[in-house]
Amino acid sequence: MAKIKILPDNIANKIAAGEVVQRPENVVKELVENSIDANATKITVLIKNAGKSLIQIIDNGTGMLEEDAILSIQKHATSKISDYEDIERLTTYGFRGEALSSIAAVSQFEIKTRTKDEELGTLLKFEEQNIYTEKINCPVGTSIAVKNLFFNTPARRNFLKSDATELKHIVDVFKKIAISHPEIYFEFYNDDTKTYDLPPTDLNNRIIQLFGEQFVNNLFEINEKSFPLTVSGFIAKPRYLQKQKNEPYLFVNKRFVISKLVNSAVFTAFENLIEKSEYPFFVLFLEIDPKQIDINIHPSKLEIKFDDEKIIWVTINNIIKKSIAKYDLIPDVGLNDNTLDKSTQSLSFVSPSTSVTPLGNTLGGESKRASNYNPLLYQDKDKVIRKVDNSIIEQLFDGIRDTIDVKREPEIINHPFTDIAPVGSNIKEEYTPRKQQNDNNNFYIPEYLQIHNKYILCQIKTGLMIVDQHVAHERILYEKALKSLESGGISQQLLFPFEIELDPGDYEIVKELISDFKLLGFDIKMLPKNKIGIYGVPPDSLEGFEAGIFFSILEDIKNNIKKDAAFEKRHSIAASYACKTAIKTGQRLTENEMRYLVDELFSSTMPYVCPHGRPIIIKIALDEFDKKFGRI
C-alpha cells in the first residue's frame, strides 16, 4: 500500500494558513489591505480580546457580488491578476488569493457585502468547510468578521502571547497602514472603546495624529526624485535618535516593507552625525516602477528585492545626504552650565494620541521639584551647596547598602585598585580608606580629576584608574532600582500630577507591569479611556524629565516584547531607569562628587560593567607609562 497520500482540503488549508496567519496582526493586515484594494475611503477596525475573540474590518469600498464572495474564500482565488506577467505590474496589495481562504480555515468566518448596483447584500458564513449564504440589508462595502481565531487549532492558539503583546502587534500594523494612506479615514476600536479616529489628511498631519505635534517638530522633510525612484517622507534630525534599532516606517509603492538595503543606505548617510548605538527614525516612501522590484519573495510580502540593488543604495544614500545638508541641524545649547543639555535626549516614541496633560493645573505637568537637579548635589532652597556630607549621600543612594559604614573619615580617600577583583570576590574587603600622602602641605594635589566632563581619573598604587562617570552612576542606580523592585522603593509625590493618554497596547503593558512600576517608585493609577495618572516618581528622576523617563522604560519593554525575547522584566525596568536617570556625559562634577561616585561604585556588587555590559573602569598600569617614556 502506498505510503504517500494527498491530504484532505481541511487539513491542507490549516497547514497552509500557518504561512499567512501566524497571529491576529496578520489577519488585520490582510483584511485592511483588501479594503484598500477595494477603493475604500473609510475603514473601521474592531478588536476584542486582542483579536482572539473578534477581528472585524468594515469598509465602504466597492463590495462583492454573491458569487464573488463565495469564490473569495477559495484557495488561489483573486481578482488582481490573470497571468504571470501581471505580477510584474502589480499596484495592489493582494494578488495570491491565499489570505481569505487561510483565515477562514482557522476561524469562524463571516462576510457581509453589497455593491452599489444591488438593493440587497450578501451574508456568507464559513465554518469547517461549510458555506452558508443569504440575502440581507447592509450598506455598500464589505464587513468581514473573524471570530475565535485558531479555535480549531488549539496548539496554534496556545502559542499566542498575552493580550498586551498581541494588541501591541495589531496597533503597530494599524499605524503602518494608516501612515501609508493618510487620504483614508481610519477608525480603531479596542473592546468597544474608540482609540483612534483618523480623518483623511496629508502625511504630515497623519504623523501628528499618530505621534503628536512635538514629535513632528523633530523631523525634517524629504522630497527628491532621482532615477530610478522618488523618495519622500520624514527623517528625525540627528540629535533626536532612537537608542534601539526599531523597525523604521519604509514603504515601497505604499506597501510597508523591511529592507536591510534601504536601512543601510539611510544609516550610512548619518554615519558622521550619530554614534554607533544610535539609529535615525524615518518614514520614507519610495516610488519605483513595479517591474524593477520583486514582492513575491516573502510569505507575508514584507520583504522585496530590487533589480539593481547598487543603484538603489547609492541613490537613496545620496538623497538622504543632500536632504540633511539643506537643514540647520546645529542644536541649541543654553548658557547655563547647570542645565542638562536637552538636545542630547533621544526621541520619545510616545503613542498615537499619547499626550501628557496636568491633573488639576495648567503648568504642563511640571513636577516643581529641584529646578537644577543634580543627583550628586545637595540643594538647599535656592542655594546650591557644593559641600557633600555623608548624610546627603545616604539620602541620595539609600537602598544600595545595608552593611557599608557611611561614617567614613573626613579626609580624602583612595581606593587601592591594585588589581581587578575576579567576579564573586568581596569588593568591600578590597576597599580600605586611607589618608592622602602629601609632602607639601601648602600645595593641594587633587585625588580625582575629570577630563572632558566625561571620565574620572584617579591615581592608584599600580598606575591610573579611569572611570566612565555615566555608566558608573548607571550601575549604582541600577542596583538601587533592583532593590526597590524587590522590597519597594520611595515615591516622591508630585506637586502637580499629570495624566498620560496611551495607545491600547501600551495601556495593557502598563496594566500588566503596574506593580513593578509602583515598587520602583512611580505612583500610577489606571484611568478610563487608555489613560494613566502619574502622582509620584522615584526620587532620582530628573526634574522635567519624569514623563520621558517613564516612556523610555516603557519603550525598552516594548522592544523586548516586539522581539519576543525571553527577558527578565525587572532587569529591563531597572536597567532602563538607571540609564535615563544617571548623570550624563558632559556634566561637570566637583571633586567631592567624583569621590562619592567612585565610593558608591565600589560599594556595588559588580563595579566593573554597567547593566548593559559596557565597561565602567579601565586601568593603565604604571609599567605602560614607563614603556611609553622609554624608562623600561
C-alpha positions in Angstrom: 0.0 0.0 0.0 1.4 3.4 -0.9 2.7 5.5 2.0 2.3 8.9 0.3 -1.2 10.3 0.1 -3.0 13.6 -0.7 -4.1 15.5 2.4 -7.8 16.4 2.7 -8.5 20.0 1.9 -9.4 20.9 5.5 -6.1 19.7 6.8 -4.1 21.2 3.9 -5.8 24.6 4.4 -5.0 24.6 8.1 -1.3 23.8 7.4 -1.2 26.4 4.6 -2.8 29.0 6.9 0.3 28.9 9.1 2.3 30.7 6.4 -0.2 33.6 6.1 -1.8 33.8 9.6 0.7 33.5 12.5 -1.1 35.8 14.9 -4.0 38.3 14.9 -2.0 41.1 13.5 -1.6 39.1 10.2 -5.4 39.0 9.9 -5.7 42.7 10.4 -3.0 43.4 7.9 -4.6 41.2 5.2 -8.1 42.4 5.6 -7.3 46.1 5.8 -5.2 45.8 2.7 -8.1 44.1 0.9 -10.3 47.1 1.9 -7.7 49.5 0.4 -7.6 47.4 -2.8 -11.4 47.8 -2.9 -11.0 51.6 -3.1 -12.4 52.2 0.4 -12.3 55.8 1.7 -13.2 54.8 5.3 -12.0 51.7 7.2 -13.1 50.7 10.7 -11.1 48.1 12.7 -12.8 46.4 15.7 -10.8 44.3 18.1 -11.9 42.2 21.1 -9.7 40.3 23.4 -6.6 41.3 21.4 -8.1 39.8 18.3 -8.5 36.3 19.8 -12.3 36.7 20.1 -13.1 39.1 17.3 -11.4 40.9 14.4 -13.8 42.9 12.3 -12.9 45.1 9.4 -15.7 47.3 7.9 -15.1 49.4 4.8 -17.2 51.4 2.3 -15.4 50.0 -0.8 -16.8 48.5 -3.9 -18.2 45.4 -2.3 -18.8 42.0 -3.9 -21.5 40.1 -5.7 -22.7 36.9 -4.0 -20.7 34.7 -6.5 -17.6 36.7 -5.9 -18.0 36.4 -2.1 -18.2 32.6 -2.4 -15.2 32.5 -4.7 -13.2 34.8 -2.5 -12.7 32.2 0.3 -11.5 29.6 -2.2 -7.8 28.9 -2.4 -5.9 30.9 -5.0 -9.0 32.9 -5.9 -8.1 36.5 -6.8 -9.3 39.4 -8.9 -5.8 41.1 -9.1 -4.0 39.0 -11.7 -4.9 36.8 -14.6 -1.5 35.7 -15.9 2.1 35.7 -14.6 3.1 38.9 -16.4 0.6 40.8 -14.2 2.8 40.2 -11.2 5.4 42.4 -12.7 2.9 45.3 -13.0 1.3 45.0 -9.6 0.0 48.1 -7.9 -2.4 46.3 -5.4 -1.6 44.7 -2.1 -3.1 41.3 -2.6 -2.6 39.0 -5.6 -2.1 35.4 -4.4 -5.6 34.7 -3.4 -4.5 33.0 -0.2 -5.4 35.4 2.6 -9.2 34.8 3.0 -9.0 31.0 2.5 -6.2 30.8 5.1 -8.1 33.0 7.6 -11.4 31.1 7.1 -9.6 27.8 7.6 -8.7 28.7 11.2 -11.6 30.8 12.4 -15.4 31.3 12.4 -15.6 33.5 9.4 -18.4 35.8 8.2 -18.7 38.3 5.3 -21.4 40.9 4.7 -21.0 42.7 1.4 -23.0 44.7 -1.1 -22.2 46.6 -4.3 -23.7 49.9 -5.2 -25.8 48.3 -8.0 -27.5 45.9 -5.7 -30.5 46.5 -3.5 -29.7 43.7 -1.1 -26.3 42.5 0.1 -25.0 39.0 0.8 -24.3 37.3 4.2 -21.7 34.5 3.9 -20.7 32.3 6.8 -18.0 29.7 6.6 -17.3 27.1 9.3 -15.4 23.9 8.9 -15.6 23.8 5.2 -19.4 24.6 5.1 -20.6 27.7 3.4 -24.0 29.4 4.2 -25.3 32.4 2.3 -28.4 34.6 2.5 -29.6 38.0 1.2 -29.6 40.8 3.8 -29.9 44.5 4.0 -26.5 46.1 4.5 -24.6 49.2 3.4 -22.4 49.3 0.3 -19.0 47.9 1.0 -17.7 44.9 2.9 -17.7 43.8 6.6 -15.6 40.8 7.5 -15.7 39.3 11.0 -13.1 36.8 12.1 -14.3 35.1 15.4 -12.4 32.8 17.7 -9.2 32.7 15.8 -7.4 29.3 15.9 -10.4 27.7 17.7 -9.9 24.5 15.7 -6.1 24.5 16.1 -5.6 24.7 19.8 -1.8 24.3 19.6 -1.6 27.4 17.5 -3.8 29.3 19.9 -1.6 28.3 22.8 1.4 29.9 21.2 -0.2 33.3 21.2 1.3 35.8 23.6 -0.5 37.8 26.3 -3.3 40.2 25.3 -1.0 43.2 25.7 1.6 41.7 23.4 -0.8 40.7 20.7 -2.6 44.1 20.9 0.7 45.9 20.5 1.4 44.0 17.3 -2.0 44.8 16.0 -1.6 48.5 16.8 1.8 48.5 15.1 0.5 47.2 11.8 -2.5 49.5 12.0 -0.2 52.5 12.4 1.9 51.4 9.4 -1.2 51.1 7.1 -2.6 54.4 8.4 0.6 56.2 7.7 0.8 54.8 4.2 -2.7 56.0 3.3 -3.3 59.4 5.0 -6.1 60.0 2.5 -8.2 57.3 4.0 -10.4 57.7 7.1 -9.4 55.1 9.7 -11.1 54.2 13.0 -9.9 51.7 15.6 -11.9 50.2 18.4 -10.4 48.1 21.2 -13.0 46.3 23.3 -15.8 48.8 22.2 -13.6 51.8 23.0 -12.6 54.1 20.1 -8.8 54.6 20.5 -8.0 56.0 17.1 -10.1 58.4 15.0 -8.0 59.5 12.0 -9.9 61.7 9.5 -8.3 61.9 6.0 -5.4 64.3 5.8 -1.9 64.6 4.4 1.2 62.7 5.6 2.4 65.5 7.9 -0.9 65.7 9.8 -1.3 61.9 9.8 2.1 61.6 11.7 0.8 64.3 14.1 -2.4 62.3 14.6 -0.4 59.2 15.5 2.7 60.6 17.3 1.9 64.1 18.3 2.9 67.6 17.1 6.1 67.8 19.2 7.3 64.6 17.5 6.9 66.1 14.0 8.9 69.2 15.0 11.9 66.9 15.4 11.7 65.7 11.8 12.8 67.2 8.5 11.1 66.6 5.2 12.5 64.8 2.2 11.1 65.0 -1.3 13.6 64.2 -4.1 13.4 62.5 -7.4 16.4 60.7 -8.9 16.2 57.9 -11.4 15.0 55.2 -10.9 13.0 56.3 -7.9 11.3 59.1 -6.0 12.0 59.4 -2.2 9.6 61.3 0.1 8.8 61.4 3.7 10.4 62.5 7.0 13.6 61.7 8.9 14.5 62.6 12.5 17.1 65.2 13.0 20.5 63.8 14.1 20.1 64.9 17.7 16.7 63.1 18.1 17.5 59.5 17.8 16.4 56.0 18.9 18.7 54.1 21.2 17.1 50.8 20.0 17.2 49.5 16.4 13.4 49.5 15.8 11.7 48.9 12.5 11.5 52.2 10.6 8.5 53.0 8.5 9.5 52.2 5.0 7.0 52.0 2.2 7.7 50.9 -1.4 4.8 51.9 -3.7 2.8 52.4 -0.5 3.5 48.8 0.7 5.1 48.5 4.1 8.3 46.5 3.7 11.5 45.6 5.6 14.7 46.3 3.7 18.2 46.0 5.1 19.4 47.6 1.9 17.5 50.8 2.4 18.2 50.9 6.1 21.9 50.6 5.4 21.7 53.5 2.9 19.9 55.7 5.4 22.2 54.9 8.4 25.3 55.4 6.3 24.2 58.9 5.3 24.2 59.7 9.1 27.5 58.0 9.8 29.4 61.1 10.8 26.5 62.7 12.7 25.4 59.9 15.1 27.1 57.3 17.3 27.1 53.6 16.6 24.5 52.9 19.3 22.0 55.4 17.8 19.6 54.9 15.0 17.6 57.5 12.9 13.9 57.3 12.9 12.3 57.8 9.5 9.1 57.5 7.5 10.1 57.0 3.9 8.1 56.4 0.7 9.9 55.0 -2.3 8.1 55.2 -5.6 9.6 52.9 -8.3 8.5 51.1 -11.4 6.9 47.8 -10.3 8.9 45.9 -12.9 12.1 46.8 -11.0 11.1 45.1 -7.8 10.1 41.6 -6.8 7.5 41.5 -3.9 6.8 37.7 -4.2 9.8 36.6 -2.1 8.2 36.5 1.3 5.0 34.7 2.6 3.6 38.0 4.1 5.1 40.2 1.3 7.2 42.0 3.9 10.4 41.8 2.0 11.2 42.9 -1.5 14.1 42.5 -3.9 15.4 45.3 -6.2 16.6 44.5 -9.7 19.7 46.7 -9.3 20.5 47.0 -5.6 23.7 49.0 -6.0 21.9 51.8 -7.9 19.1 51.9 -5.3 21.6 52.1 -2.4 23.6 54.8 -3.9 20.5 56.8 -5.0 18.9 56.7 -1.5 22.2 57.4 0.2 22.8 60.5 -1.9 19.3 61.8 -1.5 19.4 61.5 2.3 22.8 63.2 2.5 21.6 66.0 0.2 18.5 66.5 2.3 20.4 66.5 5.6 22.7 69.2 4.2 19.7 71.5 3.5 18.7 71.9 7.1 20.2 73.7 10.0 21.0 70.8 12.3 23.1 72.6 14.9 21.5 72.0 18.3 20.6 75.0 20.5 22.7 74.9 23.7 21.9 77.0 26.7 24.5 79.1 28.5 23.5 77.9 32.0 26.0 75.1 32.8 23.7 73.7 35.5 21.1 72.9 32.9 21.2 69.5 31.3 21.6 69.6 27.5 18.2 68.6 26.4 19.4 68.4 22.8 21.0 65.1 23.7 17.8 63.5 24.7 16.6 60.7 22.4 13.2 60.7 20.7 10.4 59.6 22.9 8.2 57.4 20.8 5.0 58.1 22.5 1.8 56.6 21.4 -0.7 57.8 18.9 -2.7 60.1 20.9 -0.2 59.9 23.6 -0.4 63.2 25.4 0.8 64.4 28.7 -1.5 66.8 30.5 -1.6 68.1 34.0 -4.1 66.9 36.6 -5.8 69.9 38.2 -3.2 72.5 37.0 -2.2 74.4 33.9 1.6 74.1 34.2 2.1 71.3 31.7 2.7 68.6 34.2 5.9 70.1 35.7 6.8 68.4 38.9 8.1 71.6 40.6 10.9 69.7 42.2 14.6 70.9 42.4 14.9 73.1 39.3 18.6 72.4 38.7 18.6 68.9 39.9 21.9 67.1 40.1 21.9 63.6 41.7 25.3 64.3 43.2 24.4 67.7 44.7 22.5 68.8 47.8 20.1 71.6 47.1 19.0 73.9 50.0 16.2 76.2 48.8 17.7 78.4 46.1 21.3 77.9 47.1 23.3 75.0 45.6 25.7 73.8 48.3 28.7 72.0 46.8 29.8 70.5 50.0 28.6 67.0 50.3 28.4 65.2 53.6 27.6 61.6 54.5 24.0 62.2 55.4 23.3 63.6 52.0 24.9 60.7 50.2 23.0 58.3 52.4 19.8 60.1 51.3 20.8 60.1 47.6 21.9 56.4 47.5 19.6 55.0 50.1 18.8 51.4 49.5 22.1 50.3 47.9 23.9 49.3 51.1 22.8 47.8 54.3 26.3 46.9 55.7 28.6 49.7 54.4 29.7 52.0 57.1 28.9 55.5 55.9 30.7 57.3 58.8 34.0 57.5 57.0 36.9 59.6 57.8 36.6 63.2 56.5 40.0 63.0 54.8 40.3 62.5 51.1 40.3 58.8 50.4 41.7 56.5 47.8 40.6 53.0 46.6 43.6 50.6 46.4 42.5 49.4 43.0 45.7 47.3 42.5 44.1 44.6 40.5 40.6 44.0 39.1 38.9 41.6 41.5 37.5 38.5 39.9 33.8 38.0 39.7 32.5 36.8 43.0 35.2 38.5 45.1 34.3 40.6 48.0 34.5 44.2 46.8 34.0 45.6 50.4 37.2 43.8 51.6 39.1 45.4 48.7 38.1 48.8 49.9 40.3 50.3 52.8 40.1 54.1 53.1 43.5 55.8 53.6 44.7 59.3 54.0 46.3 61.0 51.1 50.0 61.4 51.2 51.1 65.0 50.6 54.7 66.1 51.4 53.9 69.7 50.7 51.0 70.9 52.9 50.9 74.2 51.0 50.2 72.6 47.7 46.9 70.7 47.2 47.0 67.7 44.9 43.5 66.6 43.8 42.9 62.9 44.1 40.3 62.8 41.4 40.4 64.7 38.0 37.6 65.0 35.4 38.5 65.1 31.7 36.1 66.4 29.0 33.3 66.2 31.6 33.1 62.5 30.8 35.8 60.5 32.6 37.2 60.5 36.1 40.9 59.9 36.6 42.3 58.5 39.9 45.9 57.6 40.8 46.2 54.1 42.2 49.1 52.0 43.6 49.9 50.4 40.3 49.1 53.2 37.8 46.0 55.0 36.7 42.3 54.2 37.1 39.8 55.7 34.6 36.0 55.7 35.4 33.2 56.5 32.9 31.0 58.7 35.1 27.7 58.0 33.3 27.9 54.2 33.4 29.3 54.3 36.9 26.3 56.2 38.2 24.1 53.9 36.0 25.4 50.8 37.8 24.7 52.5 41.2 21.2 53.4 40.3 20.6 50.0 38.7 21.3 48.2 41.9 19.3 50.7 43.8 16.4 50.1 41.4 16.7 46.3 41.7 16.4 46.6 45.5 13.4 48.8 45.1 11.8 46.3 42.8 12.4 43.6 45.4 11.3 45.3 48.6 9.7 48.5 47.5 11.1 52.0 46.9 10.2 55.5 47.9 7.9 57.6 45.7 8.4 61.3 45.6 4.9 62.9 45.3 4.5 65.5 42.6 3.1 68.8 43.4 1.3 68.8 40.1 0.4 65.2 38.9 -0.1 64.7 35.2 -2.2 62.5 33.0 -0.9 60.5 30.0 -3.0 59.0 27.2 -1.6 55.8 25.8 -2.4 53.7 22.8 -4.3 50.5 23.8 -1.2 48.2 23.5 0.9 50.4 25.8 -2.0 50.7 28.2 -2.2 46.9 28.6 1.5 46.6 29.1 1.4 49.2 31.9 -1.6 47.4 33.4 0.4 44.2 33.5 3.5 45.8 35.0 1.9 48.4 37.3 3.0 46.6 40.4 6.7 46.8 39.2 6.3 50.5 38.4 4.9 51.2 41.8 7.8 49.2 43.5 10.3 51.3 41.6 8.7 54.5 42.9 6.1 55.5 40.3 2.7 56.3 41.9 0.5 55.3 38.9 -3.3 55.0 38.7 -5.1 53.4 35.8 -7.8 55.7 34.4 -10.5 55.1 31.9 -10.1 55.6 28.1 -6.5 54.3 28.0 -5.2 57.0 30.3 -3.0 56.8 33.4 -2.3 59.3 36.1 1.2 59.8 37.5 1.2 61.2 41.0 4.7 60.3 42.2 8.1 59.3 40.7 11.3 57.8 42.0 13.4 60.3 43.9 16.3 60.1 41.4 14.1 61.2 38.4 15.4 64.3 36.8 13.1 67.3 37.2 11.2 68.0 33.9 12.0 64.5 32.5 9.7 62.4 34.6 7.4 61.6 31.6 10.3 61.0 29.4 11.9 58.5 31.8 8.6 56.7 32.1 8.2 56.4 28.3 11.8 55.3 27.9 11.3 52.4 30.3 8.0 51.5 28.5 9.8 51.7 25.1 12.5 49.3 26.2 10.0 46.8 27.4 8.0 47.1 24.2 11.2 46.5 22.2 11.8 43.3 24.1 8.2 42.2 23.6 8.4 43.0 19.8 11.4 40.7 19.6 9.5 38.1 21.6 12.7 37.9 23.6 12.8 35.9 26.9 13.8 38.8 29.1 13.8 39.4 32.8 11.3 42.2 33.2 12.8 43.6 36.4 16.3 43.7 34.9 14.9 45.5 31.9 13.0 48.1 34.0 15.9 48.7 36.4 18.5 49.0 33.5 16.3 51.4 31.5 15.5 53.5 34.5 19.2 53.7 35.6 20.3 54.7 32.1 17.8 57.5 31.8 18.4 59.0 35.3 22.2 58.7 35.6 24.4 61.8 35.3 25.2 62.5 31.7 28.3 62.8 29.7 29.2 66.4 29.6 28.1 67.1 33.2 30.8 68.8 35.3 31.4 67.2 38.7 33.2 68.6 41.7 36.0 66.5 43.4 33.6 65.7 46.3 31.0 64.4 43.8 33.6 62.3 41.9 34.9 60.9 45.2 31.5 59.8 46.4 30.6 58.5 42.9 33.6 56.2 43.0 32.9 55.3 46.6 29.4 54.2 45.8 30.5 52.4 42.7 32.9 50.2 44.8 30.1 49.6 47.2 28.1 47.9 44.4 28.1 44.2 43.8 29.6 44.5 40.3 31.5 47.8 39.8 33.2 46.7 36.5 30.4 46.7 34.0 27.1 48.6 33.6 23.8 46.7 33.3 24.1 46.7 29.5 27.6 45.2 29.6 29.7 48.2 28.9 32.9 48.6 30.9 32.9 51.1 33.8 36.5 51.1 34.7 39.8 50.6 32.9 43.3 50.5 34.4 46.5 51.6 32.9 49.5 50.1 34.6 52.5 52.2 35.6 54.7 49.9 33.5 52.8 51.0 30.4 53.7 54.6 31.1 57.3 53.6 31.7 57.4 51.8 28.4 55.9 54.8 26.5 58.5 57.1 28.1 61.4 54.7 27.4 62.1 54.0 31.0 62.0 50.3 30.5 
